[in-house]
């Protein structure tokens, strides 16, 4: 956990300084650490949060680079991963519950992204927005 935290903090410093190539490299390292340690982390909430933070930071970075489609990929990837974790019976219950709690955040992030940047192929496959909208009922005169 400490190594992941240090890596994220270093990436955040690069990001704040506008050193986006170095920031991306460090965020990718943090993501790799979070994924490798995902099932081995002692605290399930921290394990899931580390994955979410890593993905969301990369999404923010790609927005800064004017690459919204790449941003959408990271937002979709983590939301999809949490949905899979929640339904994976071989994983510890604590991890599945942590994924459920975090999935509301990843869902809101995706909706905010779509409302601001529009839909992309992966966002549409994961969250077909028009399917989520209620269909209007027309009342005619009989």
N, C-alpha and C positions, 0 to 999 in steps of 0.2 A: 504493500500500500504506500509506504513512504517513497519508494522509487517512482511510482506512478505520480504521486503528488508533486514531487520535485520536477518531474518531466513536464507536467501540465503547467506548473508555475513558470518554468523556463520558457515554454511555448507562449504563454500569456505575455511574458515580458517582450519577447520578439514581436508578437502581434501588436502590442501597444507602441512599440518603437517603429512600427511600419516595416519590419524586416520579415516580410511575408513568406519568403522561401524557407528561411530558417524556422519560422513559426510552423509552417506546414510539416516540415521534417520532424519537428519535436512533437506536434500533435499526432502524427502517424505513429511515432514511437510509443506515445502514451496509449493510443488505441490498441496497438499490438500487445502491450503489457496488459491492458484491461481485458482483452480477449483471452490471452493465455491464462491469466489468473482467475478468470470469471467463475469457474466452478470450484476453485481451490481457496478463494478468499474466505476468511473466517466469518466475516460479517456480510450476509447476503445483500443487505441494503446498500452497503458501500460498494460491493462488486457491481451491482446493477447501476448504481449512480455513476461509477467510474466509466462504464461503457456508454451511458447516455451522455455524460459530459464530453467525453472524447469525440463522439459522433457530432454533437451539437457545436462544439468548438470548430471542428472541420467544416461544418455547414456554414458557420459564420465567416470563416476564413474565405471560403469560396464565394460567398456573397461579396465580400470586400474585393475580391479579384474579378468581380463581374462575371461569375460563372454560376448562375442560378441553377442550371441543370445538375451540376456536380453537387451543389448544396442540397438539392432535392433528393439526390441519391443517398446522401448520408442520413438525412432525416427519415427517409423511407426505410433504409437498412436497419436502423436501430428500432424503429417502431415494429417492423416485421419480426426482428429478432426477439423482442419482448413478447409478442403474440405467440411465437413458437415456444419460448421458454415456459410461458404460462400453461401450455398444453402438453408439456413433456413429462410424462409420469416418472421417468427414471431420475429426474432432477429432484433435489431436496425441496420439500414443501416451502421452506423459508425463501428459497431462491425464486420459486414460482410466485409466491405472494409479493415479493419485492418487485418482480417484473410487472405484476398487475398494478401495484401502486404507481410505479414509474410510467406505465403505459398511458396514463391520463395526461402526463406532461408531454410525452412524445406526440400524442394525438393533437393536443392543443398547438404545439409547435408546428406540426404539419398543416393544420387548418390556418394558422396565422401566415405561414409561408405561402400557401395557395392564395389566400385573400390578397396578399401583397404582390406576389410575383406570378400568379397564374398557375395553371396546371402544366405538368410535364408528363411524359408517358408513364413513368413509374408511379408518380403520385396518383394519376388517374386509375392505374391498375390496382393500387393499394386502397385508395379512398375515392371511388367514383362519386364525386360530389353530387352530380345530378341525380344519382340513385338515392342519395340520402335526403333529398328535398321532397317534401310532401307534394303530391300531385294535386293541383287545384280541382275542386269539384264545381261543376257548372250546374246551376239550378235553373232549369227552363220552366216555362209555363206549360202545364199539362192540360 
